[in-house]
């Protein structure tokens, strides 16, 4: 019974993470659970990296906008 649940969970995680099924897949429940954990860790690491880069770019844009506002104020004073 647990093998059926492991197979179903493996299929759904593989589909959701868009990893694909490949030519060689897990043969038993232990391998399926391991693959599920590796896929989820990969998704979390990828998501964290993309989020950190997005945050960095957003902060750079804010700094640039703040600098432009200060420059406009200076130009208005002259």
C-alpha positions in Angstrom: 0.0 0.0 0.0 2.7 2.5 0.9 4.5 1.8 -2.4 1.4 3.0 -4.3 1.4 6.3 -2.3 5.1 6.7 -2.8 4.6 6.2 -6.6 1.7 8.7 -6.7 3.6 11.3 -4.7 6.7 10.8 -6.9 4.6 11.3 -10.0 3.0 14.5 -8.7 6.3 16.0 -7.4 8.0 15.2 -10.7 5.2 16.7 -12.7 4.9 19.9 -10.5 8.7 20.5 -10.4 8.9 20.0 -14.2 11.9 17.8 -13.8 10.6 15.2 -16.2 10.7 11.5 -16.0 13.9 10.6 -17.8 15.1 7.3 -19.1 16.1 5.9 -15.7 13.7 6.3 -12.8 13.5 5.1 -9.2 12.8 1.4 -8.8 11.5 1.2 -5.3 9.9 3.3 -2.6 13.1 4.3 -0.9 14.5 5.6 -4.2 11.2 7.4 -5.0 11.2 9.2 -1.6 14.9 10.2 -2.1 14.1 11.6 -5.5 11.1 13.5 -4.1 13.4 15.1 -1.4 16.1 16.0 -4.0 13.5 17.5 -6.3 11.9 19.6 -3.5 15.3 20.8 -2.2 16.2 21.8 -5.8 13.0 23.7 -6.2 13.5 25.5 -2.9 17.1 26.4 -3.7 16.2 27.6 -7.2 13.3 29.7 -5.8 15.5 31.2 -3.1 18.2 32.2 -5.6 15.7 33.8 -8.0 14.1 35.6 -5.1 17.4 36.9 -3.8 18.5 38.1 -7.3 15.1 39.8 -7.8 15.4 41.5 -4.4 18.9 42.7 -5.3 17.8 44.2 -8.7 14.8 45.9 -7.0 17.1 47.5 -4.4 19.4 48.7 -7.2 16.5 50.3 -9.0 15.4 52.0 -5.8 18.9 53.4 -5.2 19.0 54.7 -8.7 15.6 56.3 -8.4 16.6 57.9 -5.2 19.8 59.3 -6.7 17.8 60.6 -9.7 15.4 62.4 -7.3 18.3 64.0 -5.5 19.9 65.1 -8.7 16.6 66.6 -9.9 16.3 68.6 -6.7 19.9 69.9 -7.2 19.2 70.9 -10.8 16.0 72.7 -9.6 18.1 74.7 -7.2 20.5 75.9 -9.8 
